[in-house]
């Protein structure tokens, strides 16, 4: 682990190469897994407030699930609020296009200017996961490796895209520009070492 400003960062975050390849994975992270996307406390309130603007961008099944469960739900196993699921499967905010590729209904609404909320920051950051502060009170960043993201790993290697650069916009959104610059500098040192060893 590396301490960058006041955030503990795993070495994997600095070393990984990654770039989403949605045509290959079809957005499987929106329907795989046991829980919805983790939500920050302020995002719970935002989803409640923005629900009328977001609803037209959702599938009938997604809208129905949200009407039954709420715009967010509590997952006791992880002790966090998250997005609701459709019958224990896909995220209720997920939509599918004609090719079977998933996208986020919240982000579609944002793209159209219907809401100022882009999507949960946990989705924006993925595959970087934020670990809430432990005994020392320091938050951490981990790289979540998942088999469904193999096309993204392959693309990242092929195109030489560091994970930190791929997630730049989300990292700035969550932690600010100064933190991103420090993180990017640390990652660049790892990748420079990789080039020297080749």
HELIX and SHEET records of a PDB file:
HELIX    1   1 UNK A   11  UNK A   15  1                                   5    
HELIX    2   2 UNK A   22  UNK A   25  1                                   4    
HELIX    3   3 UNK A   28  UNK A   30  5                                   3    
HELIX    4   4 UNK A   41  UNK A   55  1                                  15    
HELIX    5   5 UNK A   60  UNK A   69  1                                  10    
HELIX    6   6 UNK A  105  UNK A  111  1                                   7    
HELIX    7   7 UNK A  121  UNK A  125  1                                   5    
HELIX    8   8 UNK A  147  UNK A  149  5                                   3    
HELIX    9   9 UNK A  150  UNK A  159  1                                  10    
HELIX   10  10 UNK A  163  UNK A  166  1                                   4    
HELIX   11  11 UNK A  168  UNK A  175  1                                   8    
HELIX   12  12 UNK A  177  UNK A  197  1                                  21    
SHEET    1   A 4 UNK A   2  UNK A   4  0                                        
SHEET    2   A 4 UNK A   7  UNK A   9 -1                                        
SHEET    3   A 4 UNK A 140  UNK A 143  1                                        
SHEET    4   A 4 UNK A 128  UNK A 131 -1                                        
SHEET    1   B 2 UNK A  73  UNK A  75  0                                        
SHEET    2   B 2 UNK A  80  UNK A  82 -1                                        
SHEET    1   C 2 UNK A  94  UNK A  96  0                                        
SHEET    2   C 2 UNK A 102  UNK A 104 -1                                        
END                                                                             
